[in-house]
Amino acid sequence: MLALAIPHILVADDNPLTLRFFVEALHASGVHCVEASDGALALDRAKSAAFDLLLLDARMPNLDGTQALARIRALPGPSQHVVALATTADNDPSAHAALRNAGFAEVLVKPLGIDALRGALARHLPAAGADAKTDCAGDWIDDCQALAAAGGDGAIVSVLRGLFVRELETLPTELAAISERGDAGALRDRLHRLDASAGFCGVPALVREAAALRAALDAPTWPRGAIAGFLAACERVRAMLAP
């Protein structure tokens, strides 16, 4: 592998907020990163450039993390044999075992704090560090959680929350389309992605509300009332975070 003075990392995630967190956190850690919004783009980037580490989301459109890594390994390229780490919001041990069996050196569970990310870099790259502490929390908006995830950097928190506000603005339209189809799988997937965004931004209220909506999906009828309540909570959070 080409030795680079500044570590070069390919980071791929289909959630724009999560991707921005990784980019900001990696830059703050003295790392140069190239981003990809899905597995196909990650494959293209890895085929054409040399990286010191691959950070791939397990669930992405076009190619998921496992499929992208398999193709990177199968095709000749400057990053063919680079160490790869998987990121996932799934905390199931069997899913983690499958990712390691697919060739990932480590599985990182999202939402991932900046200290945990730097710890992973330290384990798989020659140089990376960490430091930060804070104390502040709330039932709806938890600044302590958000600052911990961002390594105490308020600027990163501000950027991520701005992205989250825009995500919440488009959510009613997305859920309306999902409800029209009655697609429980799509709703679960959308809530899964929102969990990661809410975790990075320190919004425990929406993690709780998403869990309640998932539980309502087990009922025999479409949970229109639960969706309405969830969207009301989202609007409350959006108003609290909006500048």
Backbone bond lengths (Angstrom), bond angles and torsions (degrees), N, CA, C in turn:
res aa  C-N    CA-C-N  psi(-1)  N-CA   C-N-CA  omega(-1)  CA-C   N-CA-C  phi
1 M - - - 1.461 - - 1.532 109.34 -
2 L 1.324 115.64 142.35 1.452 120.90 178.42 1.523 110.15 -65.96
3 A 1.315 117.39 126.70 1.467 121.50 178.78 1.519 109.40 -84.05
4 L 1.334 117.37 125.45 1.451 122.31 -177.98 1.518 109.53 -117.10
5 A 1.336 116.05 139.83 1.455 120.26 -179.71 1.527 110.85 -61.11
6 I 1.335 115.87 -42.71 1.457 121.34 175.54 1.514 107.12 -106.22
7 P 1.340 119.18 125.01 1.466 119.93 -179.23 1.520 111.78 -57.38
8 H 1.319 116.02 137.25 1.460 122.84 176.85 1.534 108.13 -110.91
9 I 1.330 115.70 124.93 1.463 120.76 -176.95 1.520 109.48 -124.52
10 L 1.329 115.30 136.64 1.458 121.28 170.66 1.514 107.81 -95.27
11 V 1.333 117.40 122.09 1.458 121.12 -179.96 1.522 108.52 -120.46
12 A 1.336 115.88 126.89 1.462 121.38 -176.90 1.524 110.54 -126.66
13 D 1.330 116.04 129.96 1.470 121.58 177.92 1.522 107.49 -161.47
14 D 1.336 117.25 137.49 1.465 119.69 -178.15 1.529 113.02 -84.68
15 N 1.338 117.32 -9.90 1.466 120.83 176.68 1.534 108.32 -87.90
16 P 1.346 118.78 113.01 1.471 120.26 -175.73 1.532 113.48 -56.83
17 L 1.328 116.68 -38.30 1.463 119.09 -179.12 1.527 110.92 -67.81
18 T 1.335 116.45 -44.52 1.456 120.09 178.76 1.525 110.52 -62.60
19 L 1.331 115.75 -42.32 1.465 119.80 179.24 1.522 110.46 -61.50
20 R 1.334 116.75 -41.74 1.471 119.89 179.46 1.517 110.85 -65.02
21 F 1.342 117.02 -38.21 1.467 119.57 177.14 1.526 110.22 -58.64
22 F 1.336 116.85 -49.40 1.458 119.70 -178.52 1.529 111.17 -61.74
23 V 1.319 116.52 -42.49 1.475 119.77 -179.59 1.522 110.19 -61.83
24 E 1.333 116.61 -48.50 1.474 119.78 -178.75 1.528 110.95 -64.80
25 A 1.333 116.37 -42.81 1.464 119.92 -178.38 1.519 111.53 -66.58
26 L 1.320 117.29 -39.69 1.466 120.81 179.43 1.525 110.55 -68.22
27 H 1.310 117.03 -42.14 1.467 119.43 177.07 1.531 110.46 -61.19
28 A 1.341 116.03 -41.87 1.465 119.91 179.13 1.525 111.77 -65.39
29 S 1.332 117.02 -21.22 1.465 121.85 179.02 1.527 112.57 -92.27
30 G 1.327 116.15 8.63 1.457 119.72 178.27 1.517 113.93 78.62
31 V 1.333 116.16 26.40 1.460 121.42 -178.01 1.520 109.63 -113.84
32 H 1.331 116.35 139.91 1.466 120.48 172.64 1.519 107.74 -90.07
33 C 1.337 117.71 131.04 1.462 118.67 -179.61 1.516 111.33 -130.79
34 V 1.303 114.01 150.06 1.460 123.25 174.16 1.516 106.36 -114.80
35 E 1.326 117.75 132.86 1.452 120.61 -174.25 1.525 112.24 -105.32
36 A 1.321 114.89 153.06 1.462 122.38 175.57 1.515 108.15 -140.53
37 S 1.323 116.95 137.69 1.461 120.89 -175.27 1.523 113.42 -93.14
38 D 1.326 117.61 -2.46 1.462 120.17 174.18 1.526 109.58 -159.24
39 G 1.331 116.38 175.70 1.454 120.66 -175.69 1.513 113.96 -67.66
40 A 1.333 117.19 -34.77 1.461 120.44 -179.91 1.535 110.76 -65.15
41 L 1.339 116.00 -42.77 1.467 119.38 177.41 1.530 110.64 -65.50
42 A 1.331 117.00 -37.99 1.466 120.20 177.82 1.527 110.41 -60.63
43 L 1.318 116.49 -42.21 1.464 120.50 178.18 1.525 110.77 -61.54
44 D 1.323 117.29 -45.49 1.467 120.60 179.17 1.519 111.51 -60.52
45 R 1.342 116.17 -43.48 1.470 119.70 -179.37 1.538 110.52 -63.48
46 A 1.339 116.37 -43.80 1.460 120.65 -176.48 1.527 111.91 -68.82
47 K 1.326 117.29 -28.43 1.463 120.28 179.63 1.522 112.04 -73.76
48 S 1.327 116.43 -24.24 1.463 118.94 -172.21 1.523 114.89 -110.80
49 A 1.334 118.72 -6.31 1.467 120.53 -177.48 1.518 110.71 -141.51
50 A 1.327 115.38 154.89 1.468 121.50 178.56 1.523 109.56 -92.26
51 F 1.325 116.02 126.88 1.455 121.77 177.19 1.527 109.29 -121.20
52 D 1.324 115.35 157.17 1.455 121.06 175.98 1.530 112.02 -92.42
53 L 1.334 116.83 -16.32 1.455 121.16 -177.62 1.525 108.53 -161.20
54 L 1.333 116.24 144.06 1.459 122.38 174.26 1.524 108.45 -112.08
55 L 1.324 117.30 129.30 1.465 123.19 178.68 1.526 106.55 -119.52
56 L 1.336 117.02 101.20 1.460 121.42 -169.30 1.524 111.62 -118.12
57 D 1.324 115.97 130.21 1.458 121.01 174.58 1.523 109.06 -68.61
58 A 1.323 116.75 137.91 1.463 120.27 -177.82 1.521 112.26 -68.43
59 R 1.342 117.27 -31.20 1.467 120.73 -176.65 1.508 110.12 -119.57
60 M 1.354 115.15 106.57 1.461 121.48 178.60 1.522 108.94 -139.83
61 P 1.345 117.19 155.51 1.464 119.65 175.50 1.532 111.45 -72.64
62 N 1.304 115.47 165.73 1.469 124.41 -179.87 1.523 111.58 70.02
63 L 1.311 117.01 -66.18 1.462 121.72 171.06 1.519 107.55 -134.06
64 D 1.341 118.48 130.99 1.456 118.50 174.34 1.527 109.16 -79.66
65 G 1.327 116.69 177.23 1.459 119.67 -175.14 1.518 113.42 -58.87
66 T 1.333 117.10 -41.59 1.457 121.26 -179.65 1.526 111.52 -65.64
67 Q 1.335 116.39 -43.15 1.464 120.29 178.99 1.527 111.33 -65.92
68 A 1.327 116.01 -42.19 1.467 119.40 179.59 1.529 110.65 -62.81
69 L 1.333 116.38 -44.11 1.464 119.19 -179.40 1.531 110.72 -64.42
70 A 1.333 117.23 -40.68 1.464 120.04 179.83 1.523 111.03 -60.13
71 R 1.322 117.36 -40.36 1.466 120.21 -179.78 1.524 111.74 -72.94
72 I 1.328 115.99 -35.24 1.467 119.34 176.33 1.527 110.00 -62.70
73 R 1.322 116.00 -42.08 1.465 121.07 179.61 1.534 111.75 -69.19
74 A 1.326 117.16 -31.93 1.462 120.89 -173.96 1.526 113.11 -81.17
75 L 1.326 116.72 -25.65 1.467 120.21 -175.46 1.522 110.71 -103.33
76 P 1.337 117.46 141.30 1.468 119.29 176.82 1.529 110.09 -65.57
77 G 1.293 116.18 136.56 1.463 120.42 -179.77 1.506 109.88 -177.58
78 P 1.321 117.43 164.94 1.468 120.49 -175.79 1.520 114.33 -66.28
79 S 1.329 117.96 -16.86 1.471 121.10 -179.62 1.527 111.97 -116.14
80 Q 1.317 116.56 21.84 1.465 121.01 -174.09 1.527 113.15 -58.90
81 H 1.332 117.38 -38.58 1.465 120.55 -173.60 1.534 113.17 -113.20
82 V 1.327 116.61 18.75 1.465 120.93 -178.43 1.529 110.37 -71.02
83 V 1.324 116.65 146.71 1.466 121.83 175.89 1.527 109.59 -60.17
84 A 1.329 116.37 136.05 1.464 121.87 179.85 1.522 110.08 -122.16
85 L 1.328 116.09 137.12 1.462 123.24 174.76 1.524 108.05 -115.65
86 A 1.325 116.65 140.98 1.458 121.31 177.52 1.521 109.62 -99.62
87 T 1.332 116.69 142.02 1.464 121.35 171.47 1.526 107.80 -116.02
88 T 1.327 116.39 141.33 1.459 120.60 -178.35 1.517 110.15 -158.99
89 A 1.330 115.94 149.41 1.467 120.67 172.67 1.526 110.85 -90.54
90 D 1.329 116.39 -1.54 1.464 122.27 -179.56 1.526 109.31 -85.16
91 N 1.323 116.93 121.46 1.467 120.99 -177.80 1.531 112.45 -100.31
92 D 1.327 117.13 18.79 1.458 122.26 -178.88 1.528 110.23 -78.55
93 P 1.342 119.10 120.67 1.464 121.28 -178.81 1.531 113.61 -56.20
94 S 1.337 117.17 -35.40 1.467 119.12 -179.89 1.529 111.22 -67.45
95 A 1.336 116.48 -35.30 1.465 119.97 176.74 1.526 110.13 -66.89
96 H 1.334 116.56 -38.92 1.464 120.39 178.29 1.531 110.35 -65.56
97 A 1.323 116.62 -40.65 1.464 120.18 178.83 1.521 110.79 -62.68
98 A 1.337 116.49 -39.61 1.466 120.10 178.78 1.531 110.96 -63.90
99 L 1.324 116.83 -38.71 1.465 120.50 178.98 1.529 110.74 -66.64
100 R 1.327 116.97 -41.65 1.470 119.24 177.90 1.529 110.57 -66.20
101 N 1.333 116.73 -37.89 1.462 119.99 177.39 1.518 111.64 -65.22
102 A 1.335 116.11 -26.62 1.464 120.65 179.07 1.523 112.55 -79.43
103 G 1.342 117.08 -6.30 1.453 119.34 175.37 1.512 116.29 117.15
104 F 1.348 117.26 1.41 1.464 119.40 178.17 1.530 109.36 -79.19
105 A 1.311 116.02 134.18 1.461 120.96 -178.05 1.517 111.75 -73.38
106 E 1.329 117.41 -26.19 1.460 121.16 -178.24 1.514 108.46 -158.74
107 V 1.328 115.91 152.28 1.464 121.91 177.45 1.524 108.20 -114.58
108 L 1.328 117.00 124.40 1.459 122.81 -179.56 1.528 108.54 -108.74
109 V 1.334 115.98 126.33 1.459 120.85 -175.33 1.528 110.22 -91.74
110 K 1.331 116.16 128.45 1.461 122.73 176.80 1.530 110.21 -91.66
111 P 1.359 118.49 147.49 1.450 125.98 2.03 1.529 111.89 -72.04
112 L 1.310 114.87 137.17 1.462 121.86 -173.55 1.519 109.45 -110.38
113 G 1.328 117.34 124.24 1.456 120.63 177.29 1.514 111.31 -72.53
114 I 1.320 115.82 157.89 1.456 119.77 -177.53 1.529 111.73 -64.71
115 D 1.336 117.75 -31.37 1.467 120.07 177.67 1.526 110.40 -66.10
116 A 1.346 116.46 -41.22 1.463 119.86 178.29 1.521 110.66 -65.70
117 L 1.328 116.44 -38.74 1.464 119.97 177.94 1.524 110.62 -63.76
118 R 1.325 116.76 -44.76 1.461 119.71 179.65 1.524 111.13 -66.24
119 G 1.333 116.84 -33.65 1.455 119.69 175.62 1.513 111.41 -62.03
120 A 1.351 116.82 -40.71 1.465 120.51 177.58 1.522 110.89 -65.20
121 L 1.327 116.41 -40.51 1.468 119.65 177.74 1.520 110.05 -61.80
122 A 1.334 116.32 -41.56 1.465 119.97 -179.43 1.525 111.59 -63.44
123 R 1.335 116.38 -33.46 1.467 119.73 -179.68 1.524 112.73 -74.69
124 H 1.337 116.86 -25.53 1.458 118.97 -172.78 1.527 114.26 -120.32
125 L 1.327 116.41 -4.44 1.459 121.69 175.02 1.523 107.80 -128.09
126 P 1.329 117.74 155.89 1.465 119.87 -178.27 1.511 114.01 -64.67
127 A 1.348 118.65 -26.02 1.463 118.65 -174.05 1.508 112.52 -144.50
128 A 1.309 117.00 129.74 1.465 124.52 171.63 1.510 108.45 -178.71
129 G 1.333 117.73 145.99 1.457 119.14 -175.73 1.505 112.83 -135.16
130 A 1.316 116.19 -173.18 1.464 120.43 -178.86 1.509 112.26 -161.00
131 D 1.319 117.60 149.05 1.458 123.77 167.94 1.517 109.79 -173.59
132 A 1.354 115.48 140.40 1.459 120.54 175.85 1.521 112.64 164.22
133 K 1.335 116.66 144.26 1.459 120.28 177.26 1.529 109.23 -153.91
134 T 1.342 115.85 149.84 1.464 120.84 178.95 1.528 109.86 -156.97
135 D 1.288 117.53 168.19 1.462 119.54 -179.58 1.525 110.56 -149.53
136 C 1.333 118.00 104.63 1.457 122.84 -179.53 1.527 108.14 -176.26
137 A 1.323 118.75 132.46 1.458 119.43 -175.99 1.516 111.02 -151.94
138 G 1.337 116.63 158.24 1.451 122.10 177.61 1.513 109.57 -149.09
139 D 1.334 115.74 162.86 1.455 119.79 -176.46 1.530 111.80 -74.15
140 W 1.337 117.39 -36.01 1.460 121.06 179.28 1.524 111.53 -97.36
141 I 1.327 116.53 -50.83 1.461 121.86 179.22 1.524 107.98 -116.87
142 D 1.330 116.49 118.51 1.460 121.73 -176.57 1.531 109.43 -109.19
143 D 1.339 116.23 94.24 1.460 120.61 -179.35 1.520 111.45 -65.13
144 C 1.320 116.65 -31.12 1.456 120.38 179.06 1.531 109.97 -61.79
145 Q 1.327 115.99 -46.63 1.465 120.24 179.39 1.521 110.96 -62.19
146 A 1.329 116.83 -44.56 1.464 120.75 -178.34 1.532 111.31 -64.78
147 L 1.326 116.77 -43.52 1.458 120.04 179.72 1.523 111.53 -67.43
148 A 1.321 116.87 -36.68 1.469 119.70 177.46 1.512 110.37 -63.50
149 A 1.331 117.41 -42.27 1.466 121.27 179.09 1.524 111.26 -64.02
150 A 1.345 116.04 -32.02 1.463 120.79 -178.09 1.526 112.56 -96.65
151 G 1.309 117.53 13.45 1.455 119.97 178.22 1.511 113.92 65.79
152 G 1.343 116.16 28.25 1.454 120.46 178.93 1.513 114.15 81.44
153 D 1.331 117.82 6.51 1.462 121.84 -177.36 1.528 109.96 -92.33
154 G 1.331 116.83 103.78 1.456 121.53 -178.54 1.513 113.16 -63.24
155 A 1.344 117.45 -28.71 1.466 120.50 179.69 1.527 110.45 -65.13
156 I 1.328 116.19 -39.92 1.467 119.99 178.14 1.525 109.84 -64.92
157 V 1.338 116.48 -43.54 1.464 120.46 178.54 1.528 110.33 -57.81
158 S 1.339 116.27 -43.68 1.460 120.72 -178.93 1.526 111.51 -61.58
159 V 1.335 116.34 -43.51 1.468 120.68 179.55 1.523 110.46 -63.22
160 L 1.335 116.76 -47.03 1.461 121.03 -178.05 1.531 111.79 -64.37
161 R 1.318 116.46 -40.58 1.460 118.84 -179.88 1.524 111.71 -69.36
162 G 1.333 116.96 -32.36 1.461 119.13 174.50 1.522 111.13 -62.55
163 L 1.334 116.80 -41.18 1.464 121.10 176.33 1.524 111.30 -65.50
164 F 1.328 115.55 -38.00 1.461 120.01 -178.66 1.530 110.69 -66.74
165 V 1.326 116.92 -38.48 1.463 120.78 176.73 1.526 110.11 -58.47
166 R 1.335 116.84 -43.98 1.462 119.98 179.10 1.532 111.00 -66.17
167 E 1.344 116.45 -36.04 1.462 119.95 176.69 1.523 110.63 -62.75
168 L 1.325 116.95 -42.23 1.456 120.86 -179.51 1.527 111.61 -68.22
169 E 1.317 117.52 -29.75 1.468 121.13 178.99 1.527 111.68 -66.51
170 T 1.323 117.42 -33.41 1.472 120.75 -178.76 1.528 112.64 -90.34
171 L 1.330 117.13 -10.61 1.462 120.61 -173.70 1.531 113.88 -61.94
172 P 1.348 120.43 -41.47 1.467 118.88 180.00 1.528 112.92 -57.14
173 T 1.335 116.88 -40.98 1.471 120.44 179.00 1.521 110.73 -65.04
174 E 1.339 116.22 -42.37 1.469 120.08 179.28 1.524 111.19 -62.03
175 L 1.335 116.77 -45.99 1.460 119.61 -177.43 1.528 111.77 -70.56
176 A 1.334 116.58 -29.36 1.464 119.27 176.42 1.529 110.05 -64.43
177 A 1.334 116.64 -42.25 1.466 120.61 179.08 1.527 110.91 -65.61
178 I 1.337 116.15 -39.75 1.472 120.33 178.96 1.527 110.01 -66.38
179 S 1.324 117.13 -40.66 1.460 121.17 -179.98 1.528 111.15 -66.08
180 E 1.311 116.50 -36.92 1.466 120.01 179.28 1.524 110.43 -61.64
181 R 1.337 116.58 -34.77 1.465 120.65 178.40 1.530 111.91 -84.99
182 G 1.343 116.21 -16.98 1.461 119.84 -174.67 1.518 111.72 63.13
183 D 1.332 115.77 38.80 1.471 121.93 -172.37 1.533 110.08 -95.50
184 A 1.330 116.36 93.87 1.465 120.85 -178.26 1.519 111.24 -65.20
185 G 1.327 117.84 -36.92 1.460 120.72 179.36 1.518 111.88 -62.67
186 A 1.333 116.12 -42.89 1.467 120.04 179.08 1.525 110.69 -65.34
187 L 1.339 116.54 -37.41 1.464 119.17 179.21 1.520 110.76 -67.10
188 R 1.330 117.12 -41.91 1.463 119.55 177.54 1.532 110.80 -61.56
189 D 1.324 116.39 -41.33 1.462 120.21 -179.92 1.531 110.96 -64.86
190 R 1.353 116.27 -40.11 1.472 119.17 179.77 1.521 110.58 -66.78
191 L 1.329 117.48 -38.44 1.459 120.66 177.86 1.525 110.67 -67.26
192 H 1.327 117.01 -35.46 1.467 122.01 177.32 1.527 109.95 -59.55
193 R 1.335 116.73 -44.47 1.465 119.74 179.76 1.520 112.00 -70.35
194 L 1.336 115.96 -35.27 1.460 118.35 178.40 1.524 111.35 -67.76
195 D 1.335 117.41 -33.29 1.467 120.68 176.92 1.525 110.74 -55.87
196 A 1.348 116.03 -44.04 1.462 119.82 -179.33 1.523 110.88 -64.44
197 S 1.330 116.38 -44.92 1.469 120.29 179.49 1.523 110.87 -61.47
198 A 1.339 116.90 -46.56 1.457 120.51 -178.89 1.525 111.18 -64.25
199 G 1.325 116.59 -36.53 1.455 119.75 178.85 1.514 112.47 -64.45
200 F 1.333 116.72 -46.29 1.462 120.43 179.14 1.531 111.63 -63.45
201 C 1.336 116.66 -33.43 1.464 120.38 -175.17 1.527 113.43 -92.03
202 G 1.329 117.37 -0.29 1.452 119.92 179.14 1.516 112.76 69.05
203 V 1.335 116.73 53.98 1.469 121.23 179.34 1.534 108.55 -125.81
204 P 1.334 117.87 75.02 1.469 120.62 -176.49 1.524 112.93 -63.44
205 A 1.318 117.27 -25.75 1.467 119.86 -179.15 1.520 111.35 -59.87
206 L 1.329 117.19 -41.81 1.460 119.49 -177.88 1.525 112.09 -75.72
207 V 1.311 117.85 -26.02 1.465 119.88 173.16 1.528 108.81 -64.68
208 R 1.330 116.50 -42.80 1.471 120.86 177.98 1.531 110.95 -65.21
209 E 1.346 116.04 -44.49 1.464 120.14 -178.59 1.526 111.08 -64.83
210 A 1.326 116.92 -37.01 1.465 120.57 178.17 1.527 110.53 -65.83
211 A 1.331 116.96 -39.12 1.464 121.10 178.35 1.534 110.11 -63.77
212 A 1.326 116.97 -40.11 1.465 120.73 178.95 1.527 111.16 -65.48
213 L 1.344 116.34 -38.78 1.464 119.86 178.85 1.529 111.00 -67.77
214 R 1.316 117.16 -38.50 1.470 120.33 176.26 1.539 110.09 -59.67
215 A 1.325 115.83 -43.66 1.462 119.84 179.61 1.530 110.55 -61.64
216 A 1.341 117.25 -37.27 1.460 121.31 179.85 1.520 111.83 -67.12
217 L 1.329 117.09 -22.94 1.466 120.72 179.26 1.526 112.07 -68.07
218 D 1.321 117.29 -15.80 1.466 120.39 179.01 1.525 112.31 -77.42
219 A 1.337 117.17 -10.79 1.467 120.84 178.77 1.535 109.45 -72.44
220 P 1.316 117.99 157.42 1.472 120.44 -177.47 1.528 114.45 -70.74
221 T 1.330 117.97 -20.02 1.465 120.93 -179.89 1.524 110.63 -109.75
222 W 1.327 115.92 157.76 1.469 121.05 -179.19 1.525 109.61 -64.13
223 P 1.353 118.26 130.17 1.472 121.64 -171.47 1.532 113.77 -82.02
224 R 1.317 116.87 64.67 1.471 119.91 -176.91 1.527 111.85 -61.62
225 G 1.333 116.58 -40.79 1.454 119.08 179.25 1.509 112.44 -64.45
226 A 1.342 116.70 -41.12 1.463 120.74 179.09 1.522 110.98 -66.15
227 I 1.332 116.53 -36.82 1.472 120.00 177.77 1.518 110.25 -65.81
228 A 1.331 116.50 -42.03 1.468 120.13 178.46 1.525 110.92 -61.37
229 G 1.332 116.73 -42.67 1.463 120.18 177.80 1.520 112.18 -64.73
230 F 1.326 115.72 -39.34 1.466 120.42 178.07 1.524 110.72 -63.11
231 L 1.337 116.81 -44.74 1.468 120.18 179.96 1.530 111.24 -65.79
232 A 1.325 117.28 -33.14 1.471 119.84 176.56 1.529 109.97 -64.44
233 A 1.336 116.48 -40.48 1.464 119.95 176.90 1.530 110.58 -65.16
234 C 1.332 116.66 -39.33 1.467 120.44 177.94 1.523 111.34 -62.32
235 E 1.327 116.10 -40.08 1.463 119.91 179.71 1.529 110.64 -66.92
236 R 1.318 116.15 -36.74 1.461 119.35 177.70 1.528 110.42 -63.05
237 V 1.334 115.95 -44.46 1.465 120.34 179.17 1.525 110.59 -65.10
238 R 1.343 115.88 -41.44 1.464 119.20 -179.99 1.528 110.55 -59.35
239 A 1.333 116.41 -43.09 1.457 120.41 179.13 1.522 111.80 -65.51
240 M 1.329 117.17 -34.72 1.461 121.17 -179.94 1.547 111.70 -70.90
241 L 1.347 115.70 -32.98 1.468 119.46 -176.32 1.521 113.50 -92.66
242 A 1.342 116.95 -20.51 1.463 120.32 -175.92 1.520 110.28 -63.53
243 P 1.342 116.91 139.71 1.465 119.71 179.92 1.524 112.08 -66.48
